[in-house]
């Protein structure tokens, strides 16, 4: 006889079943813990991504505000054109004055040279 009875065979199988149940329970617990860790890591990554997105939107909004401020401070083209035309006319007027003054100065220098030469000639004749 092999020594197996119904009771010993039942006890053996009961031990096998209990051991397998214990192993399955350990695997299930390990998988559950790994799943919890993964869920926590995903939640943390999601929170970090949300914070990063919020920061990016804040900087985009700041950039938009800067552009809006610049737009308010920029000169409109109509105002520029009026002021530019006024400056051009002033420059043209200054150029005309300069030309007139230069011409008058040339005449005055010519008159001065002529007068100086005539005076020199007169003095030269008187002294002789």
MARKE-344820 format. One line per field, with one value per residue (C-alpha): residue in three letters; x negated, y, z negated. Coordinates in steps of 0.25 Angstrom, whole numbers, plus 5000, padded with zeros to 4 digits. Layout:
N
code = c(ALA  ...) $
X = c(X  ...) $
Y = c(Y  ...) $
Z = c(Z  ...) $
END
This chain:
128
code = c(UNK  UNK  UNK  UNK  UNK  UNK  UNK  UNK  UNK  UNK  UNK  UNK  UNK  UNK  UNK  UNK  UNK  UNK  UNK  UNK  UNK  UNK  UNK  UNK  UNK  UNK  UNK  UNK  UNK  UNK  UNK  UNK  UNK  UNK  UNK  UNK  UNK  UNK  UNK  UNK  UNK  UNK  UNK  UNK  UNK  UNK  UNK  UNK  UNK  UNK  UNK  UNK  UNK  UNK  UNK  UNK  UNK  UNK  UNK  UNK  UNK  UNK  UNK  UNK  UNK  UNK  UNK  UNK  UNK  UNK  UNK  UNK  UNK  UNK  UNK  UNK  UNK  UNK  UNK  UNK  UNK  UNK  UNK  UNK  UNK  UNK  UNK  UNK  UNK  UNK  UNK  UNK  UNK  UNK  UNK  UNK  UNK  UNK  UNK  UNK  UNK  UNK  UNK  UNK  UNK  UNK  UNK  UNK  UNK  UNK  UNK  UNK  UNK  UNK  UNK  UNK  UNK  UNK  UNK  UNK  UNK  UNK  UNK  UNK  UNK  UNK  UNK  UNK) $
X = c(5000  4995  5000  5010  5023  5035  5032  5017  5020  5031  5021  5010  5020  5025  5011  5008  5020  5017  5003  5008  5018  5007  4999  5010  5014  4999  4999  5012  5007  4994  5002  5011  4999  4993  5006  5007  4993  4996  5008  5001  4990  5000  5008  4995  4990  5004  5003  4989  4994  5006  4997  4987  4999  5004  4991  4990  5004  5000  4987  4996  5006  4994  4989  5003  5004  4990  4995  5007  4999  4990  5002  5008  4994  4991  4994  5005  5001  5010  5003  4989  4992  4997  4985  4975  4981  4979  4965  4962  4967  4959  4947  4950  4952  4938  4932  4937  4932  4919  4918  4923  4913  4901  4905  4905  4892  4886  4891  4886  4872  4871  4875  4865  4854  4858  4859  4845  4839  4845  4840  4826  4826  4830  4820  4809  4812  4813  4800  4793) $
Y = c(5000  5014  5020  5030  5030  5038  5047  5049  5051  5061  5068  5068  5075  5084  5088  5090  5098  5107  5109  5113  5122  5129  5131  5136  5145  5150  5152  5160  5168  5171  5175  5183  5191  5193  5198  5208  5212  5214  5222  5231  5233  5236  5246  5253  5254  5259  5270  5274  5275  5284  5293  5294  5297  5308  5314  5314  5320  5331  5334  5335  5344  5353  5353  5357  5368  5373  5373  5380  5391  5393  5394  5405  5412  5411  5423  5422  5423  5435  5443  5439  5443  5457  5459  5454  5464  5475  5471  5470  5484  5489  5483  5489  5502  5501  5497  5509  5518  5512  5514  5529  5531  5525  5533  5546  5542  5540  5553  5560  5553  5558  5572  5572  5567  5577  5588  5584  5584  5597  5603  5597  5603  5616  5616  5612  5624  5634  5629  5631) $
Z = c(5000  5003  4990  4996  4990  4993  4981  4985  4999  4995  4986  4997  5007  4997  4994  5008  5010  4998  5003  5017  5011  5002  5015  5023  5011  5011  5026  5025  5014  5021  5034  5026  5020  5033  5039  5027  5029  5044  5041  5031  5041  5052  5043  5039  5054  5057  5046  5051  5065  5061  5053  5065  5074  5065  5064  5079  5080  5070  5078  5091  5085  5080  5094  5099  5089  5093  5108  5104  5096  5108  5117  5109  5108  5123  5132  5142  5157  5159  5148  5153  5167  5162  5153  5164  5174  5164  5162  5177  5179  5168  5173  5187  5181  5173  5186  5193  5182  5183  5198  5196  5185  5193  5205  5197  5190  5203  5208  5195  5196  5211  5207  5196  5205  5215  5205  5199  5213  5216  5203  5205  5219  5214  5203  5212  5221  5210  5204  5217) $
END
